[in-house]
Amino acid sequence: MSYFLAIAVPDIEAACAWFESLGVPFRKNLTDGRMRNIAFILDPDGYWVEVLPHGFEP
């Protein structure tokens, strides 16, 4: 069974810079792959957390 968590942030570039400054590991950076407007970070237990810009529509 898989669980997913996503957070929406007002400024995704600033949020990713903040996570990076804290040493949070990324599974997918904004510059990776074709979807350059989302990122995935790993929580302390290794779960993926999707980081989306507020109002994101796929």
mmCIF file of the N, C-alpha and C atoms, coordinates in Angstrom:
data_MODEL
# 
_entry.id   MODEL 
# 
loop_
_atom_site.group_PDB 
_atom_site.id 
_atom_site.type_symbol 
_atom_site.label_atom_id 
_atom_site.label_alt_id 
_atom_site.label_comp_id 
_atom_site.label_asym_id 
_atom_site.label_entity_id 
_atom_site.label_seq_id 
_atom_site.pdbx_PDB_ins_code 
_atom_site.Cartn_x 
_atom_site.Cartn_y 
_atom_site.Cartn_z 
_atom_site.occupancy 
_atom_site.B_iso_or_equiv 
_atom_site.pdbx_formal_charge 
_atom_site.auth_seq_id 
_atom_site.auth_comp_id 
_atom_site.auth_asym_id 
_atom_site.auth_atom_id 
_atom_site.pdbx_PDB_model_num 
ATOM 1   N N  . MET A 1 1  ? 0.846  -1.166 0.000   1.00 0.00 ? 1  MET A N  1 
ATOM 2   C CA . MET A 1 1  ? 0.000  0.000  0.000   1.00 0.00 ? 1  MET A CA 1 
ATOM 3   C C  . MET A 1 1  ? 0.895  1.233  0.000   1.00 0.00 ? 1  MET A C  1 
ATOM 4   N N  . SER A 1 2  ? 0.568  2.210  -0.838  1.00 0.00 ? 2  SER A N  1 
ATOM 5   C CA . SER A 1 2  ? 1.342  3.446  -0.925  1.00 0.00 ? 2  SER A CA 1 
ATOM 6   C C  . SER A 1 2  ? 0.516  4.619  -0.438  1.00 0.00 ? 2  SER A C  1 
ATOM 7   N N  . TYR A 1 3  ? 1.175  5.545  0.199   1.00 0.00 ? 3  TYR A N  1 
ATOM 8   C CA . TYR A 1 3  ? 0.543  6.773  0.649   1.00 0.00 ? 3  TYR A CA 1 
ATOM 9   C C  . TYR A 1 3  ? 1.290  7.944  0.034   1.00 0.00 ? 3  TYR A C  1 
ATOM 10  N N  . PHE A 1 4  ? 0.547  8.968  -0.309  1.00 0.00 ? 4  PHE A N  1 
ATOM 11  C CA . PHE A 1 4  ? 1.152  10.148 -0.904  1.00 0.00 ? 4  PHE A CA 1 
ATOM 12  C C  . PHE A 1 4  ? 0.694  11.377 -0.150  1.00 0.00 ? 4  PHE A C  1 
ATOM 13  N N  . LEU A 1 5  ? 1.575  12.341 -0.084  1.00 0.00 ? 5  LEU A N  1 
ATOM 14  C CA . LEU A 1 5  ? 1.267  13.608 0.553   1.00 0.00 ? 5  LEU A CA 1 
ATOM 15  C C  . LEU A 1 5  ? 1.758  14.695 -0.379  1.00 0.00 ? 5  LEU A C  1 
ATOM 16  N N  . ALA A 1 6  ? 0.967  15.750 -0.520  1.00 0.00 ? 6  ALA A N  1 
ATOM 17  C CA . ALA A 1 6  ? 1.370  16.890 -1.337  1.00 0.00 ? 6  ALA A CA 1 
ATOM 18  C C  . ALA A 1 6  ? 1.134  18.163 -0.546  1.00 0.00 ? 6  ALA A C  1 
ATOM 19  N N  . ILE A 1 7  ? 2.003  19.126 -0.772  1.00 0.00 ? 7  ILE A N  1 
ATOM 20  C CA . ILE A 1 7  ? 1.808  20.440 -0.177  1.00 0.00 ? 7  ILE A CA 1 
ATOM 21  C C  . ILE A 1 7  ? 1.828  21.471 -1.296  1.00 0.00 ? 7  ILE A C  1 
ATOM 22  N N  . ALA A 1 8  ? 0.982  22.482 -1.173  1.00 0.00 ? 8  ALA A N  1 
ATOM 23  C CA . ALA A 1 8  ? 0.942  23.582 -2.141  1.00 0.00 ? 8  ALA A CA 1 
ATOM 24  C C  . ALA A 1 8  ? 1.579  24.801 -1.482  1.00 0.00 ? 8  ALA A C  1 
ATOM 25  N N  . VAL A 1 9  ? 2.458  25.444 -2.212  1.00 0.00 ? 9  VAL A N  1 
ATOM 26  C CA . VAL A 1 9  ? 3.182  26.599 -1.687  1.00 0.00 ? 9  VAL A CA 1 
ATOM 27  C C  . VAL A 1 9  ? 2.997  27.794 -2.621  1.00 0.00 ? 9  VAL A C  1 
ATOM 28  N N  . PRO A 1 10 ? 3.026  29.016 -2.088  1.00 0.00 ? 10 PRO A N  1 
ATOM 29  C CA . PRO A 1 10 ? 2.818  30.191 -2.937  1.00 0.00 ? 10 PRO A CA 1 
ATOM 30  C C  . PRO A 1 10 ? 3.984  30.466 -3.892  1.00 0.00 ? 10 PRO A C  1 
ATOM 31  N N  . ASP A 1 11 ? 5.211  30.092 -3.509  1.00 0.00 ? 11 ASP A N  1 
ATOM 32  C CA . ASP A 1 11 ? 6.390  30.323 -4.346  1.00 0.00 ? 11 ASP A CA 1 
ATOM 33  C C  . ASP A 1 11 ? 7.236  29.057 -4.316  1.00 0.00 ? 11 ASP A C  1 
ATOM 34  N N  . ILE A 1 12 ? 7.088  28.239 -5.348  1.00 0.00 ? 12 ILE A N  1 
ATOM 35  C CA . ILE A 1 12 ? 7.740  26.921 -5.328  1.00 0.00 ? 12 ILE A CA 1 
ATOM 36  C C  . ILE A 1 12 ? 9.265  27.035 -5.382  1.00 0.00 ? 12 ILE A C  1 
ATOM 37  N N  . GLU A 1 13 ? 9.790  28.007 -6.114  1.00 0.00 ? 13 GLU A N  1 
ATOM 38  C CA . GLU A 1 13 ? 11.245 28.159 -6.168  1.00 0.00 ? 13 GLU A CA 1 
ATOM 39  C C  . GLU A 1 13 ? 11.800 28.508 -4.784  1.00 0.00 ? 13 GLU A C  1 
ATOM 40  N N  . ALA A 1 14 ? 11.136 29.425 -4.087  1.00 0.00 ? 14 ALA A N  1 
ATOM 41  C CA . ALA A 1 14 ? 11.580 29.804 -2.741  1.00 0.00 ? 14 ALA A CA 1 
ATOM 42  C C  . ALA A 1 14 ? 11.442 28.630 -1.776  1.00 0.00 ? 14 ALA A C  1 
ATOM 43  N N  . ALA A 1 15 ? 10.346 27.879 -1.890  1.00 0.00 ? 15 ALA A N  1 
ATOM 44  C CA . ALA A 1 15 ? 10.135 26.727 -1.008  1.00 0.00 ? 15 ALA A CA 1 
ATOM 45  C C  . ALA A 1 15 ? 11.220 25.678 -1.231  1.00 0.00 ? 15 ALA A C  1 
ATOM 46  N N  . CYS A 1 16 ? 11.536 25.400 -2.493  1.00 0.00 ? 16 CYS A N  1 
ATOM 47  C CA . CYS A 1 16 ? 12.574 24.403 -2.779  1.00 0.00 ? 16 CYS A CA 1 
ATOM 48  C C  . CYS A 1 16 ? 13.937 24.880 -2.299  1.00 0.00 ? 16 CYS A C  1 
ATOM 49  N N  . ALA A 1 17 ? 14.217 26.165 -2.438  1.00 0.00 ? 17 ALA A N  1 
ATOM 50  C CA . ALA A 1 17 ? 15.481 26.707 -1.938  1.00 0.00 ? 17 ALA A CA 1 
ATOM 51  C C  . ALA A 1 17 ? 15.547 26.564 -0.416  1.00 0.00 ? 17 ALA A C  1 
ATOM 52  N N  . TRP A 1 18 ? 14.430 26.801 0.252   1.00 0.00 ? 18 TRP A N  1 
ATOM 53  C CA . TRP A 1 18 ? 14.378 26.666 1.708   1.00 0.00 ? 18 TRP A CA 1 
ATOM 54  C C  . TRP A 1 18 ? 14.604 25.218 2.129   1.00 0.00 ? 18 TRP A C  1 
ATOM 55  N N  . PHE A 1 19 ? 13.896 24.266 1.455   1.00 0.00 ? 19 PHE A N  1 
ATOM 56  C CA . PHE A 1 19 ? 14.098 22.851 1.766   1.00 0.00 ? 19 PHE A CA 1 
ATOM 57  C C  . PHE A 1 19 ? 15.563 22.459 1.548   1.00 0.00 ? 19 PHE A C  1 
ATOM 58  N N  . GLU A 1 20 ? 16.136 22.925 0.452   1.00 0.00 ? 20 GLU A N  1 
ATOM 59  C CA . GLU A 1 20 ? 17.530 22.600 0.162   1.00 0.00 ? 20 GLU A CA 1 
ATOM 60  C C  . GLU A 1 20 ? 18.462 23.162 1.233   1.00 0.00 ? 20 GLU A C  1 
ATOM 61  N N  . SER A 1 21 ? 18.197 24.388 1.691   1.00 0.00 ? 21 SER A N  1 
ATOM 62  C CA . SER A 1 21 ? 19.044 24.996 2.726   1.00 0.00 ? 21 SER A CA 1 
ATOM 63  C C  . SER A 1 21 ? 18.971 24.227 4.042   1.00 0.00 ? 21 SER A C  1 
ATOM 64  N N  . LEU A 1 22 ? 17.864 23.529 4.266   1.00 0.00 ? 22 LEU A N  1 
ATOM 65  C CA . LEU A 1 22 ? 17.704 22.720 5.468   1.00 0.00 ? 22 LEU A CA 1 
ATOM 66  C C  . LEU A 1 22 ? 18.283 21.311 5.319   1.00 0.00 ? 22 LEU A C  1 
ATOM 67  N N  . GLY A 1 23 ? 18.755 20.992 4.117   1.00 0.00 ? 23 GLY A N  1 
ATOM 68  C CA . GLY A 1 23 ? 19.326 19.673 3.875   1.00 0.00 ? 23 GLY A CA 1 
ATOM 69  C C  . GLY A 1 23 ? 18.297 18.596 3.595   1.00 0.00 ? 23 GLY A C  1 
ATOM 70  N N  . VAL A 1 24 ? 17.083 19.003 3.220   1.00 0.00 ? 24 VAL A N  1 
ATOM 71  C CA . VAL A 1 24 ? 16.033 18.039 2.900   1.00 0.00 ? 24 VAL A CA 1 
ATOM 72  C C  . VAL A 1 24 ? 16.405 17.347 1.581   1.00 0.00 ? 24 VAL A C  1 
ATOM 73  N N  . PRO A 1 25 ? 16.404 16.022 1.546   1.00 0.00 ? 25 PRO A N  1 
ATOM 74  C CA . PRO A 1 25 ? 16.742 15.328 0.300   1.00 0.00 ? 25 PRO A CA 1 
ATOM 75  C C  . PRO A 1 25 ? 15.605 15.432 -0.719  1.00 0.00 ? 25 PRO A C  1 
ATOM 76  N N  . PHE A 1 26 ? 15.982 15.626 -1.959  1.00 0.00 ? 26 PHE A N  1 
ATOM 77  C CA . PHE A 1 26 ? 15.026 15.694 -3.062  1.00 0.00 ? 26 PHE A CA 1 
ATOM 78  C C  . PHE A 1 26 ? 15.012 14.382 -3.815  1.00 0.00 ? 26 PHE A C  1 
ATOM 79  N N  . ARG A 1 27 ? 13.842 13.947 -4.174  1.00 0.00 ? 27 ARG A N  1 
ATOM 80  C CA . ARG A 1 27 ? 13.685 12.796 -5.078  1.00 0.00 ? 27 ARG A CA 1 
ATOM 81  C C  . ARG A 1 27 ? 13.618 13.307 -6.516  1.00 0.00 ? 27 ARG A C  1 
ATOM 82  N N  . LYS A 1 28 ? 13.017 14.505 -6.684  1.00 0.00 ? 28 LYS A N  1 
ATOM 83  C CA . LYS A 1 28 ? 12.952 15.167 -7.992  1.00 0.00 ? 28 LYS A CA 1 
ATOM 84  C C  . LYS A 1 28 ? 13.029 16.670 -7.768  1.00 0.00 ? 28 LYS A C  1 
ATOM 85  N N  . ASN A 1 29 ? 14.051 17.302 -8.330  1.00 0.00 ? 29 ASN A N  1 
ATOM 86  C CA . ASN A 1 29 ? 14.190 18.741 -8.268  1.00 0.00 ? 29 ASN A CA 1 
ATOM 87  C C  . ASN A 1 29 ? 13.309 19.388 -9.339  1.00 0.00 ? 29 ASN A C  1 
ATOM 88  N N  . LEU A 1 30 ? 13.120 20.685 -9.223  1.00 0.00 ? 30 LEU A N  1 
ATOM 89  C CA . LEU A 1 30 ? 12.324 21.406 -10.225 1.00 0.00 ? 30 LEU A CA 1 
ATOM 90  C C  . LEU A 1 30 ? 12.918 21.285 -11.619 1.00 0.00 ? 30 LEU A C  1 
ATOM 91  N N  . THR A 1 31 ? 14.214 21.178 -11.723 1.00 0.00 ? 31 THR A N  1 
ATOM 92  C CA . THR A 1 31 ? 14.876 21.151 -13.027 1.00 0.00 ? 31 THR A CA 1 
ATOM 93  C C  . THR A 1 31 ? 14.980 19.755 -13.630 1.00 0.00 ? 31 THR A C  1 
ATOM 94  N N  . ASP A 1 32 ? 14.510 18.741 -12.923 1.00 0.00 ? 32 ASP A N  1 
ATOM 95  C CA . ASP A 1 32 ? 14.573 17.362 -13.422 1.00 0.00 ? 32 ASP A CA 1 
ATOM 96  C C  . ASP A 1 32 ? 13.333 17.028 -14.239 1.00 0.00 ? 32 ASP A C  1 
ATOM 97  N N  . GLY A 1 33 ? 13.533 16.313 -15.329 1.00 0.00 ? 33 GLY A N  1 
ATOM 98  C CA . GLY A 1 33 ? 12.407 15.799 -16.108 1.00 0.00 ? 33 GLY A CA 1 
ATOM 99  C C  . GLY A 1 33 ? 11.637 16.871 -16.859 1.00 0.00 ? 33 GLY A C  1 
ATOM 100 N N  . ARG A 1 34 ? 10.469 16.461 -17.358 1.00 0.00 ? 34 ARG A N  1 
ATOM 101 C CA . ARG A 1 34 ? 9.644  17.363 -18.169 1.00 0.00 ? 34 ARG A CA 1 
ATOM 102 C C  . ARG A 1 34 ? 8.752  18.255 -17.328 1.00 0.00 ? 34 ARG A C  1 
ATOM 103 N N  . MET A 1 35 ? 8.337  17.787 -16.159 1.00 0.00 ? 35 MET A N  1 
ATOM 104 C CA . MET A 1 35 ? 7.451  18.585 -15.305 1.00 0.00 ? 35 MET A CA 1 
ATOM 105 C C  . MET A 1 35 ? 8.310  19.464 -14.395 1.00 0.00 ? 35 MET A C  1 
ATOM 106 N N  . ARG A 1 36 ? 8.602  20.654 -14.849 1.00 0.00 ? 36 ARG A N  1 
ATOM 107 C CA . ARG A 1 36 ? 9.508  21.548 -14.133 1.00 0.00 ? 36 ARG A CA 1 
ATOM 108 C C  . ARG A 1 36 ? 8.793  22.483 -13.170 1.00 0.00 ? 36 ARG A C  1 
ATOM 109 N N  . ASN A 1 37 ? 7.536  22.207 -12.889 1.00 0.00 ? 37 ASN A N  1 
ATOM 110 C CA . ASN A 1 37 ? 6.794  23.049 -11.946 1.00 0.00 ? 37 ASN A CA 1 
ATOM 111 C C  . ASN A 1 37 ? 6.368  22.276 -10.703 1.00 0.00 ? 37 ASN A C  1 
ATOM 112 N N  . ILE A 1 38 ? 6.932  21.079 -10.510 1.00 0.00 ? 38 ILE A N  1 
ATOM 113 C CA . ILE A 1 38 ? 6.693  20.314 -9.294  1.00 0.00 ? 38 ILE A CA 1 
ATOM 114 C C  . ILE A 1 38 ? 8.014  19.719 -8.818  1.00 0.00 ? 38 ILE A C  1 
ATOM 115 N N  . ALA A 1 39 ? 8.063  19.401 -7.541  1.00 0.00 ? 39 ALA A N  1 
ATOM 116 C CA . ALA A 1 39 ? 9.242  18.753 -6.965  1.00 0.00 ? 39 ALA A CA 1 
ATOM 117 C C  . ALA A 1 39 ? 8.767  17.683 -5.993  1.00 0.00 ? 39 ALA A C  1 
ATOM 118 N N  . PHE A 1 40 ? 9.637  16.765 -5.671  1.00 0.00 ? 40 PHE A N  1 
ATOM 119 C CA . PHE A 1 40 ? 9.373  15.744 -4.671  1.00 0.00 ? 40 PHE A CA 1 
ATOM 120 C C  . PHE A 1 40 ? 10.521 15.748 -3.676  1.00 0.00 ? 40 PHE A C  1 
ATOM 121 N N  . ILE A 1 41 ? 10.180 15.846 -2.411  1.00 0.00 ? 41 ILE A N  1 
ATOM 122 C CA . ILE A 1 41 ? 11.171 15.750 -1.346  1.00 0.00 ? 41 ILE A CA 1 
ATOM 123 C C  . ILE A 1 41 ? 10.895 14.472 -0.570  1.00 0.00 ? 41 ILE A C  1 
ATOM 124 N N  . LEU A 1 42 ? 11.849 14.078 0.243   1.00 0.00 ? 42 LEU A N  1 
ATOM 125 C CA . LEU A 1 42 ? 11.692 12.878 1.070   1.00 0.00 ? 42 LEU A CA 1 
ATOM 126 C C  . LEU A 1 42 ? 11.571 13.299 2.527   1.00 0.00 ? 42 LEU A C  1 
ATOM 127 N N  . ASP A 1 43 ? 10.573 12.736 3.219   1.00 0.00 ? 43 ASP A N  1 
ATOM 128 C CA . ASP A 1 43 ? 10.442 13.023 4.650   1.00 0.00 ? 43 ASP A CA 1 
ATOM 129 C C  . ASP A 1 43 ? 11.445 12.149 5.416   1.00 0.00 ? 43 ASP A C  1 
ATOM 130 N N  . PRO A 1 44 ? 11.590 12.336 6.708   1.00 0.00 ? 44 PRO A N  1 
ATOM 131 C CA . PRO A 1 44 ? 12.578 11.557 7.470   1.00 0.00 ? 44 PRO A CA 1 
ATOM 132 C C  . PRO A 1 44 ? 12.382 10.049 7.398   1.00 0.00 ? 44 PRO A C  1 
ATOM 133 N N  . ASP A 1 45 ? 11.174 9.583  7.098   1.00 0.00 ? 45 ASP A N  1 
ATOM 134 C CA . ASP A 1 45 ? 10.926 8.143  6.974   1.00 0.00 ? 45 ASP A CA 1 
ATOM 135 C C  . ASP A 1 45 ? 11.076 7.645  5.543   1.00 0.00 ? 45 ASP A C  1 
ATOM 136 N N  . GLY A 1 46 ? 11.452 8.538  4.624   1.00 0.00 ? 46 GLY A N  1 
ATOM 137 C CA . GLY A 1 46 ? 11.654 8.134  3.232   1.00 0.00 ? 46 GLY A CA 1 
ATOM 138 C C  . GLY A 1 46 ? 10.421 8.233  2.364   1.00 0.00 ? 46 GLY A C  1 
ATOM 139 N N  . TYR A 1 47 ? 9.337  8.785  2.892   1.00 0.00 ? 47 TYR A N  1 
ATOM 140 C CA . TYR A 1 47 ? 8.128  8.949  2.083   1.00 0.00 ? 47 TYR A CA 1 
ATOM 141 C C  . TYR A 1 47 ? 8.269  10.161 1.166   1.00 0.00 ? 47 TYR A C  1 
ATOM 142 N N  . TRP A 1 48 ? 7.720  10.037 -0.032  1.00 0.00 ? 48 TRP A N  1 
ATOM 143 C CA . TRP A 1 48 ? 7.755  11.129 -0.993  1.00 0.00 ? 48 TRP A CA 1 
ATOM 144 C C  . TRP A 1 48 ? 6.704  12.164 -0.614  1.00 0.00 ? 48 TRP A C  1 
ATOM 145 N N  . VAL A 1 49 ? 7.073  13.427 -0.685  1.00 0.00 ? 49 VAL A N  1 
ATOM 146 C CA . VAL A 1 49 ? 6.145  14.535 -0.478  1.00 0.00 ? 49 VAL A CA 1 
ATOM 147 C C  . VAL A 1 49 ? 6.229  15.404 -1.724  1.00 0.00 ? 49 VAL A C  1 
ATOM 148 N N  . GLU A 1 50 ? 5.101  15.542 -2.402  1.00 0.00 ? 50 GLU A N  1 
ATOM 149 C CA . GLU A 1 50 ? 5.053  16.354 -3.615  1.00 0.00 ? 50 GLU A CA 1 
ATOM 150 C C  . GLU A 1 50 ? 4.911  17.824 -3.226  1.00 0.00 ? 50 GLU A C  1 
ATOM 151 N N  . VAL A 1 51 ? 5.699  18.674 -3.862  1.00 0.00 ? 51 VAL A N  1 
ATOM 152 C CA . VAL A 1 51 ? 5.639  20.107 -3.614  1.00 0.00 ? 51 VAL A CA 1 
ATOM 153 C C  . VAL A 1 51 ? 5.104  20.757 -4.889  1.00 0.00 ? 51 VAL A C  1 
ATOM 154 N N  . LEU A 1 52 ? 3.954  21.415 -4.748  1.00 0.00 ? 52 LEU A N  1 
ATOM 155 C CA . LEU A 1 52 ? 3.267  22.012 -5.899  1.00 0.00 ? 52 LEU A CA 1 
ATOM 156 C C  . LEU A 1 52 ? 3.095  23.504 -5.698  1.00 0.00 ? 52 LEU A C  1 
ATOM 157 N N  . PRO A 1 53 ? 3.060  24.262 -6.810  1.00 0.00 ? 53 PRO A N  1 
ATOM 158 C CA . PRO A 1 53 ? 2.704  25.668 -6.649  1.00 0.00 ? 53 PRO A CA 1 
ATOM 159 C C  . PRO A 1 53 ? 1.229  25.786 -6.340  1.00 0.00 ? 53 PRO A C  1 
ATOM 160 N N  . HIS A 1 54 ? 0.871  26.753 -5.492  1.00 0.00 ? 54 HIS A N  1 
ATOM 161 C CA . HIS A 1 54 ? -0.534 26.970 -5.144  1.00 0.00 ? 54 HIS A CA 1 
ATOM 162 C C  . HIS A 1 54 ? -1.351 27.179 -6.405  1.00 0.00 ? 54 HIS A C  1 
ATOM 163 N N  . GLY A 1 55 ? -2.465 26.489 -6.531  1.00 0.00 ? 55 GLY A N  1 
ATOM 164 C CA . GLY A 1 55 ? -3.324 26.587 -7.705  1.00 0.00 ? 55 GLY A CA 1 
ATOM 165 C C  . GLY A 1 55 ? -2.898 25.708 -8.861  1.00 0.00 ? 55 GLY A C  1 
ATOM 166 N N  . PHE A 1 56 ? -1.989 24.776 -8.621  1.00 0.00 ? 56 PHE A N  1 
ATOM 167 C CA . PHE A 1 56 ? -1.486 23.877 -9.680  1.00 0.00 ? 56 PHE A CA 1 
ATOM 168 C C  . PHE A 1 56 ? -2.617 23.101 -10.332 1.00 0.00 ? 56 PHE A C  1 
ATOM 169 N N  . GLU A 1 57 ? -2.616 23.064 -11.642 1.00 0.00 ? 57 GLU A N  1 
ATOM 170 C CA . GLU A 1 57 ? -3.551 22.231 -12.403 1.00 0.00 ? 57 GLU A CA 1 
ATOM 171 C C  . GLU A 1 57 ? -2.750 21.443 -13.415 1.00 0.00 ? 57 GLU A C  1 
ATOM 172 N N  . PRO A 1 58 ? -2.839 20.114 -13.365 1.00 0.00 ? 58 PRO A N  1 
ATOM 173 C CA . PRO A 1 58 ? -2.049 19.275 -14.302 1.00 0.00 ? 58 PRO A CA 1 
ATOM 174 C C  . PRO A 1 58 ? -2.474 19.443 -15.733 1.00 0.00 ? 58 PRO A C  1 
# 
